[in-house]
C-alpha cells in the first residue's frame, strides 16, 4: 500500500491537487459535519457581510456571472466560488472578477491542511479554500455556486443572506433522487429562515414551496412574482414593483438573465438600470453555447476555411433541450451539424441525445480518460440504442474525433463539441497544444 505524501507549501499547485484527489476515501462524500467542524476551527463560516448561494440543475454559473458583473460595476468587492473548472483549477475562485495566482491557492491549501482535524474530499477542501481566500480579501459580497444538490453540499455550511434556485430537472439521481420533488427538496436545503429566495424554475416543485413557507422565506417566483419576455429583439423584465424595458439581449441564456435580475431586485443595495444594461452587454460564460473564433484555430485554418465551432458543457436533459432550441434557430438549409460528443457513465445519455435527434446530422462519440469517463465505443453503443437511425461512429479520444471533423466539415457547417465539462476541456487543451 502506497503512503500518501503530504505536500509542502513550496510544492506546485498540480502536486497539491493530486494530493487532494487522493487524500479522502470517497470522491463525493455528502454531509456537512466534517467540513463544518474544520470551517469553525479556521473561522471561515462568515466569508463576507453578504452571501448569495445559488443552486439549480442548470444555469447556476451564468446566473452567478451576471450577478458578479453587475455588482462589480456597482462598486462592490465581490468573490465567486464555482465548479467544476474547465481548464485550470484557478477558475473556481474569482476575486473582483480576476483569477488568483497559484501561490495564493497553495498557501490556502497548506494552511487548511495543517489545521484541519477531519478528512476532507477534494470539493470540500476547495470550498474551504475559497472561503479562506475570500476572507483574506475583505470582500463585500460572496456568491457561492452549489456543486451538487444543496442541502448537503459543502457550500451550505455558510448562512446565505439570499438564496437562488435557477432550474429543476433530473440529474445526479444517485445523490438527489429520481424525481423533481425530491430534487427540489435537496436544492431548497440552501434556504434559511426569513431570507429572500429567488425561484427561476417556472414549474416549481411543491417541495420547494413547502420549505420556503415553513421557513417564512420571502419567496419570489418566476411566472408569479416576476417574469420576462423578448419583444422586438429586446429583453423586458417586470415584477409588481419594478420593470426594466428594452434591455439589450443578454450574452448568457435568457432565463438565467431573468433570474439574476430578479435577485438584483431583491438585494438591499441600489443597482441602477444603467449598470444592469452594461452588465447585460458584458457578462458571458465560457463553453455555454460559445462560438469560437478564427484565432482559436490558427494552426488549422492555414489549410482551408474551417467550419463554425460551438462548445457547450451541457450534460443533462434540461441543458440538451435548451441546446436543441438554440441549434434549431441557428441551423440553415443544407448546413450540417456534426457533434463531438461524450458523457460520463452516470449521466442520462438517453435524455441528453433524444432532444437533439433531429438537429445533429452525425455523432462522433469520443472516449474520456477521467473518473466516471467511458470509452468512445461504449458511448456509441448507448447512443445507437437510443437513436438507432443515427449516423454515428466512435473514437478513442476527443482530439482524434475533432481532427477528423476539422478535415471533413465544410466551412458553412457547424461542429458542436459537447456532453461534459471533460469533453470541452479535452478539446480546448488540444487546441492549445
Secondary structure per residue as TSV (DSSP state, phi and psi in degrees):
chain	resnum	aa	ss	phi	psi
A	1	X	-	360.0	128.6
A	2	X	-	-79.3	135.9
A	3	X	-	-88.6	129.6
A	4	X	-	-74.9	124.5
A	5	X	-	-89.7	125.4
A	6	X	-	-73.3	127.1
A	7	X	-	-66.3	162.0
A	8	X	-	-101.8	165.1
A	9	X	T	-65.3	-16.5
A	10	X	T	-93.0	-3.6
A	11	X	S	-76.5	165.8
A	12	X	-	-75.8	163.0
A	13	X	H	-62.1	-38.9
A	14	X	H	-59.7	-40.6
A	15	X	H	-63.4	-43.4
A	16	X	H	-63.9	-43.2
A	17	X	H	-65.5	-38.6
A	18	X	H	-61.9	-39.8
A	19	X	H	-63.8	-46.4
A	20	X	H	-63.6	-33.6
A	21	X	H	-66.4	-23.8
A	22	X	H	-116.6	-0.9
A	23	X	S	-80.0	-18.9
A	24	X	S	-115.4	154.8
A	25	X	S	-70.7	-23.1
A	26	X	-	-129.3	137.4
A	27	X	S	-62.5	-40.2
A	28	X	S	-122.4	121.4
A	29	X	-	-134.0	90.6
A	30	X	-	-69.2	141.4
A	31	X	-	135.8	150.9
A	32	X	S	-113.1	-3.6
A	33	X	H	-63.8	-49.7
A	34	X	H	-66.3	-48.5
A	35	X	H	-69.5	-34.0
A	36	X	H	-64.2	-40.8
A	37	X	H	-58.7	-46.9
A	38	X	H	-68.4	-40.6
A	39	X	H	-61.4	-38.4
A	40	X	H	-65.6	-41.7
A	41	X	H	-61.0	-35.1
A	42	X	H	-97.1	0.8
A	43	X	T	56.9	55.0
A	44	X	-	-114.7	8.9
A	45	X	S	-79.7	-9.5
A	46	X	-	-128.2	78.0
A	47	X	-	-75.1	-17.1
A	48	X	S	-164.5	160.4
A	49	X	S	-61.4	-29.9
A	50	X	E	-133.1	128.5
A	51	X	E	-124.8	132.6
A	52	X	E	-115.2	124.1
A	53	X	E	-109.7	132.2
A	54	X	E	-122.1	118.6
A	55	X	E	-119.0	168.5
A	56	X	-	147.8	160.8
A	57	X	S	-71.1	-47.1
A	58	X	S	-136.4	162.8
A	59	X	-	89.9	-0.8
A	60	X	H	-64.2	-50.2
A	61	X	H	-60.9	-45.0
A	62	X	H	-73.2	-32.2
A	63	X	H	-64.1	-45.4
A	64	X	H	-59.3	-40.5
A	65	X	H	-65.8	-43.3
A	66	X	H	-66.2	-40.1
A	67	X	H	-59.8	-46.1
A	68	X	H	-58.8	-49.1
A	69	X	H	-63.1	-44.2
A	70	X	H	-63.8	-44.2
A	71	X	H	-68.2	-36.5
A	72	X	H	-64.6	-42.7
A	73	X	H	-64.8	-26.3
A	74	X	T	-81.7	-2.8
A	75	X	T	99.1	7.4
A	76	X	-	-87.5	153.4
A	77	X	-	-89.3	119.5
A	78	X	E	-126.8	137.2
A	79	X	E	-119.6	145.2
A	80	X	E	-131.2	129.2
A	81	X	E	-109.3	126.5
A	82	X	-	-141.6	165.3
A	83	X	-	-161.3	160.8
A	84	X	-	-78.0	172.0
A	85	X	-	-84.3	158.9
A	86	X	S	-91.7	-53.8
A	87	X	S	-115.1	-50.6
A	88	X	-	-120.7	142.5
A	89	X	G	-54.6	-36.4
A	90	X	G	-54.7	-22.2
A	91	X	G	-62.0	-19.1
A	92	X	G	-72.6	-20.6
A	93	X	E	-127.9	120.0
A	94	X	E	-117.2	134.1
A	95	X	E	-122.3	116.8
A	96	X	T	52.4	42.7
A	97	X	T	81.0	0.0
A	98	X	E	-117.0	150.4
A	99	X	E	-81.0	150.5
A	100	X	-	-94.3	151.9
A	101	X	-	-68.9	159.9
A	102	X	H	-52.1	-41.1
A	103	X	H	-58.7	-36.0
A	104	X	H	-65.2	-43.5
A	105	X	H	-65.9	-41.0
A	106	X	H	-62.5	-46.4
A	107	X	H	-59.9	-40.2
A	108	X	H	-66.8	-44.5
A	109	X	H	-58.4	-47.2
A	110	X	H	-62.1	-40.0
A	111	X	H	-63.5	-47.5
A	112	X	H	-66.0	-43.2
A	113	X	H	-63.8	-34.5
A	114	X	H	-71.4	-35.7
A	115	X	H	-101.7	-11.8
A	116	X	-	-68.1	147.6
A	117	X	-	-118.9	14.0
A	118	X	S	-145.9	151.8
A	119	X	-	-71.6	140.0
A	120	X	-	-126.8	143.9
A	121	X	-	-76.2	168.2
A	122	X	H	-53.7	-48.3
A	123	X	H	-67.9	-40.8
A	124	X	H	-62.0	-42.5
A	125	X	H	-62.4	-43.8
A	126	X	H	-66.7	-36.2
A	127	X	H	-65.3	-44.8
A	128	X	H	-62.6	-41.2
A	129	X	H	-62.8	-40.9
A	130	X	H	-59.5	-45.6
A	131	X	H	-62.7	-39.7
A	132	X	H	-62.6	-45.1
A	133	X	H	-66.5	-37.4
A	134	X	H	-62.7	-45.4
A	135	X	H	-64.4	-38.3
A	136	X	H	-61.5	-29.8
A	137	X	T	-94.9	6.6
A	138	X	T	49.1	59.9
A	139	X	-	-85.0	160.6
A	140	X	S	-86.5	-41.7
A	141	X	E	-136.0	135.4
A	142	X	E	-120.0	134.2
A	143	X	E	-112.3	121.2
A	144	X	E	-110.1	118.1
A	145	X	E	-89.0	121.1
A	146	X	-	-65.0	136.3
A	147	X	S	-80.1	-47.2
A	148	X	S	-148.9	115.8
A	149	X	S	76.4	-112.6
A	150	X	S	173.5	-58.9
A	151	X	T	-56.8	-44.3
A	152	X	T	-108.3	10.8
A	153	X	S	-76.5	147.4
A	154	X	G	-56.9	-31.8
A	155	X	G	-66.1	-17.9
A	156	X	G	-80.5	4.0
A	157	X	G	-73.1	-18.4
A	158	X	S	-93.6	137.1
A	159	X	-	-82.1	112.1
A	160	X	-	-79.7	153.6
A	161	X	S	-89.3	-20.2
A	162	X	E	-149.5	137.9
A	163	X	E	-121.1	143.9
A	164	X	E	-129.7	135.7
A	165	X	E	-119.1	117.5
A	166	X	-	-80.6	-46.8
A	167	X	-	-159.7	160.4
A	168	X	-	-131.8	122.6
A	169	X	-	-153.0	178.7
A	170	X	-	-81.1	122.6
A	171	X	-	-167.1	154.5
A	172	X	-	52.1	48.7
A	173	X	H	-62.1	-30.2
A	174	X	H	-62.2	-34.8
A	175	X	H	-99.0	-29.6
A	176	X	H	-113.3	-13.3
A	177	X	-	108.0	165.3
A	178	X	S	-108.8	19.3
A	179	X	S	-144.5	159.1
A	180	X	H	-66.9	-29.9
A	181	X	H	-67.6	-46.1
A	182	X	H	-65.5	-42.4
A	183	X	H	-64.2	-42.3
A	184	X	H	-60.3	-39.0
A	185	X	H	-62.9	-40.5
A	186	X	H	-67.1	-42.7
A	187	X	H	-63.6	-39.4
A	188	X	G	-71.5	-2.3
A	189	X	G	-63.8	-12.9
A	190	X	G	-83.7	-7.8
A	191	X	-	-70.0	151.0
A	192	X	-	-133.0	160.8
A	193	X	T	-60.7	130.1
A	194	X	T	71.0	6.2
A	195	X	-	-90.0	157.3
A	196	X	E	-72.1	140.3
A	197	X	E	-128.8	135.5
A	198	X	E	-106.3	127.5
A	199	X	E	-113.3	110.7
A	200	X	-	-91.0	-9.3
A	201	X	-	-78.7	117.5
A	202	X	S	-69.0	-29.3
A	203	X	S	-104.8	71.4
A	204	X	-	-70.2	124.9
A	205	X	-	-60.8	147.5
A	206	X	H	-61.9	-30.0
A	207	X	H	-59.9	-36.9
A	208	X	H	-67.7	-44.6
A	209	X	H	-62.7	-39.5
A	210	X	H	-64.5	-42.8
A	211	X	H	-68.8	-41.4
A	212	X	H	-59.8	-42.4
A	213	X	H	-67.2	-41.9
A	214	X	H	-65.4	-28.2
A	215	X	T	-97.7	4.7
A	216	X	T	55.3	38.5
A	217	X	-	-72.9	151.5
A	218	X	E	-89.8	84.0
A	219	X	E	-78.3	140.6
A	220	X	E	-129.7	97.1
A	221	X	E	-96.3	135.4
A	222	X	B	-65.7	136.2
A	223	X	T	87.4	-15.0
A	224	X	T	-118.7	-51.1
A	225	X	T	-104.1	-21.4
A	226	X	E	-153.4	159.5
A	227	X	E	-162.2	174.4
A	228	X	E	-146.7	164.4
A	229	X	E	-156.1	161.0
A	230	X	E	-104.9	121.8
A	231	X	E	-135.7	125.1
A	232	X	T	54.0	37.9
A	233	X	T	65.7	27.3
A	234	X	E	-126.4	157.2
A	235	X	E	-94.8	125.4
A	236	X	E	-117.2	132.6
A	237	X	E	-132.8	140.9
A	238	X	E	-152.4	149.5
A	239	X	E	-132.0	-175.2
A	240	X	S	-65.8	-28.8
A	241	X	S	-107.1	-12.0
A	242	X	-	-150.0	151.6
A	243	X	E	-149.2	149.4
A	244	X	E	-125.5	121.3
A	245	X	E	-109.4	144.6
A	246	X	E	54.4	43.5
A	247	X	E	-75.6	150.9
A	248	X	-	-64.2	149.9
A	249	X	-	-61.2	132.0
A	250	X	-	-71.9	160.0
A	251	X	S	-88.1	-4.8
A	252	X	S	-107.5	167.5
A	253	X	-	-52.5	134.3
A	254	X	H	-57.2	-43.2
A	255	X	H	-60.9	-35.2
A	256	X	H	-71.2	-33.9
A	257	X	H	-63.4	-40.3
A	258	X	H	-62.8	-41.0
A	259	X	H	-66.1	-42.9
A	260	X	H	-62.9	-39.8
A	261	X	H	-66.4	-36.3
A	262	X	H	-61.8	-40.2
A	263	X	H	-65.9	-43.1
A	264	X	H	-62.1	-29.7
A	265	X	T	-74.9	-13.6
A	266	X	T	-109.1	-12.5
A	267	X	S	-76.4	152.5
A	268	X	S	-84.5	40.3
A	269	X	S	-130.9	151.6
A	270	X	-	-84.2	116.1
A	271	X	-	-120.9	107.1
A	272	X	-	-80.8	167.2
A	273	X	H	-64.3	-33.3
A	274	X	H	-64.9	-38.3
A	275	X	H	-62.9	-43.0
A	276	X	H	-63.4	-41.8
A	277	X	H	-60.5	-44.7
A	278	X	H	-65.1	-39.4
A	279	X	H	-65.5	-38.9
A	280	X	H	-60.2	-34.4
A	281	X	H	-83.3	-10.6
A	282	X	H	-113.8	-39.3
A	283	X	-	-68.3	120.3
A	284	X	-	-146.1	163.6
A	285	X	-	-122.2	137.6
A	286	X	T	-66.4	134.6
A	287	X	T	67.1	23.6
A	288	X	S	-112.8	92.9
A	289	X	S	48.4	52.0
A	290	X	E	-94.7	123.8
A	291	X	E	-87.4	117.0
A	292	X	-	-75.3	156.7
A	293	X	-	-106.8	170.1
A	294	X	G	-57.3	-33.8
A	295	X	G	-65.8	-22.0
A	296	X	G	-71.5	-16.8
A	297	X	G	-122.6	31.2
A	298	X	H	-54.5	-38.9
A	299	X	H	-75.0	-14.4
A	300	X	H	-103.2	-33.2
A	301	X	H	-72.3	-8.0
A	302	X	T	-67.9	-26.2
A	303	X	T	-76.5	-47.2
A	304	X	S	-168.5	165.1
A	305	X	-	-60.3	137.0
A	306	X	-	-96.5	158.2
A	307	X	-	-67.0	161.8
A	308	X	E	-64.6	139.2
A	309	X	E	-122.1	127.0
A	310	X	E	-119.1	132.4
A	311	X	E	-113.3	140.8
A	312	X	E	-152.9	131.4
A	313	X	-	-91.9	15.1
A	314	X	-	-56.6	127.9
A	315	X	-	-142.0	26.6
A	316	X	S	-150.4	168.9
A	317	X	H	-57.3	-39.8
A	318	X	H	-61.1	-46.3
A	319	X	H	-65.6	-36.2
A	320	X	H	-66.8	-37.2
A	321	X	H	-65.7	-41.5
A	322	X	H	-64.3	-42.3
A	323	X	H	-61.5	-42.3
A	324	X	H	-61.4	-40.9
A	325	X	H	-63.2	-43.6
A	326	X	H	-65.1	-42.1
A	327	X	H	-68.4	-40.1
A	328	X	H	-61.9	-37.2
A	329	X	H	-70.6	-25.8
A	330	X	H	-91.0	-31.2
A	331	X	-	-66.8	135.0
A	332	X	-	-105.6	158.5
A	333	X	T	-57.2	141.1
A	334	X	T	66.7	14.4
A	335	X	-	-102.1	136.2
A	336	X	-	-104.6	145.0
A	337	X	E	-114.6	118.2
A	338	X	E	-104.3	135.6
A	339	X	E	-112.5	127.0
A	340	X	E	-91.8	113.2
A	341	X	E	-132.2	138.6
A	342	X	-	-155.3	159.1
A	343	X	-	-146.2	152.9
A	344	X	-	-69.3	154.4
A	345	X	T	-66.3	-21.7
A	346	X	T	-93.8	5.4
A	347	X	S	-86.5	157.4
A	348	X	-	-80.2	80.7
A	349	X	H	-60.4	-39.2
A	350	X	H	-59.4	-46.2
A	351	X	H	-68.0	-23.9
A	352	X	H	-78.3	-44.2
A	353	X	H	-85.5	-28.2
A	354	X	H	-58.5	-44.5
A	355	X	T	-62.5	-19.3
A	356	X	T	-102.4	7.0
A	357	X	T	-56.5	-42.9
A	358	X	T	-96.2	10.1
A	359	X	T	-109.2	-43.0
A	360	X	-	-91.1	130.6
A	361	X	S	-86.1	-36.3
A	362	X	E	-140.5	137.5
A	363	X	E	-106.3	125.3
A	364	X	E	-115.7	96.1
A	365	X	E	-83.1	132.2
A	366	X	E	-120.7	150.4
A	367	X	-	-81.1	154.8
A	368	X	-	-126.1	125.1
A	369	X	-	-98.0	78.9
A	370	X	S	-159.0	172.9
A	371	X	T	-59.5	128.5
A	372	X	T	72.5	5.6
A	373	X	-	-73.4	164.1
A	374	X	-	-142.5	164.2
A	375	X	-	-71.8	158.5
A	376	X	H	-60.9	-36.8
A	377	X	H	-64.2	-38.0
A	378	X	H	-68.4	-41.8
A	379	X	H	-60.9	-44.4
A	380	X	H	-60.8	-44.1
A	381	X	H	-60.7	-44.1
A	382	X	H	-66.7	-41.4
A	383	X	H	-63.2	-44.7
A	384	X	H	-65.6	-31.5
A	385	X	H	-64.8	-32.5
A	386	X	H	-86.8	-41.7
A	387	X	-	-121.4	76.4
A	388	X	T	-63.8	-20.7
A	389	X	T	-97.2	8.4
A	390	X	-	-78.1	155.6
A	391	X	-	-93.9	115.1
A	392	X	E	-149.9	152.9
A	393	X	E	-150.6	173.2
A	394	X	E	-128.1	157.8
A	395	X	E	-139.0	161.2
A	396	X	S	-69.5	-35.5
A	397	X	S	-151.8	173.3
A	398	X	H	-65.7	-45.5
A	399	X	H	-58.0	-39.2
A	400	X	H	-62.6	-45.0
A	401	X	H	-66.2	-41.3
A	402	X	H	-64.5	-44.4
A	403	X	H	-62.4	-39.4
A	404	X	H	-60.1	-42.9
A	405	X	H	-75.2	-32.2
A	406	X	H	-60.8	-31.6
A	407	X	H	-84.2	-25.8
A	408	X	H	-94.1	-45.2
A	409	X	S	-68.9	143.0
A	410	X	-	-83.0	165.1
A	411	X	T	-60.2	-30.9
A	412	X	T	-84.7	-6.6
A	413	X	S	-84.0	174.8
A	414	X	E	-121.4	132.1
A	415	X	E	-108.0	118.6
A	416	X	E	-105.3	123.3
A	417	X	E	-109.1	114.3
A	418	X	E	-159.1	177.3
A	419	X	S	117.7	-17.9
A	420	X	S	-172.6	153.8
A	421	X	H	-57.8	-38.1
A	422	X	H	-65.8	-38.0
A	423	X	H	-60.7	-49.9
A	424	X	H	-68.1	-39.8
A	425	X	H	-62.0	-44.3
A	426	X	H	-60.0	-39.2
A	427	X	H	-66.3	-47.2
A	428	X	H	-67.0	-37.3
A	429	X	H	-65.9	-35.6
A	430	X	H	-65.0	-40.7
A	431	X	H	-63.1	-34.3
A	432	X	H	-74.3	-19.5
A	433	X	-	-71.8	360.0
